[in-house]
Amino acid sequence: RDSLGLDLAAAIDIVLKDKKLIKIPTGVRRHLVSNRQPCGALLLGRSSTTLQSLTVEPGVIDADFTGEIMIMVFTRFPPMSILAGSRIAQLIPQQQLVKEARGPVRGSEGFGSTGGLVLLTLTMEQRPVVEATLQFGPDKKRLQALLDTGADITIIA
């Protein structure tokens, strides 16, 4: 009640014997509907699943998908048993924002692509350069910097 997501459970008993990614069937085969409108969904892990060292890979369920929804999982600490009926993932319904998508209808085929691959590339003349001021105590240095920022570190070249 008042939950954002719909829980998904494993349809079969399964043992994860190693750290490989596997697909677990859910037994759910139907179009997704929200407020009487077809919708897609994001498939995410439940927080309780993560706390049990089971990782659910996120996925997108297209509005035109009619096959069985599968949950992709792995564990870093095998072996791990998952019993049929264990709620391990959730679907977050998403409104269909693209009205006329080009490409094939998804149907019952999953784990594919409905279009071409899109990559962002920068030519060598276009680099993420910014003007930066570095300060340590009273000393300041102003420079043009090529930045590479990660989750917890910034590299200035």
Secondary structure, DSSP 8 states (H G I E B T S, - for coil): ---SSEEEE-SS-EEE-SS--EEEE----S--EETTEEEEEEEEE-HHHHHTTEEE--EEE-TTB-S--EEEEEESS--EEE-TT-EEEEEEEEE---SS--S---BT--SS-SS--------TT---EEEEEEEETTEEEEEEEEEEE-SS-EEE-
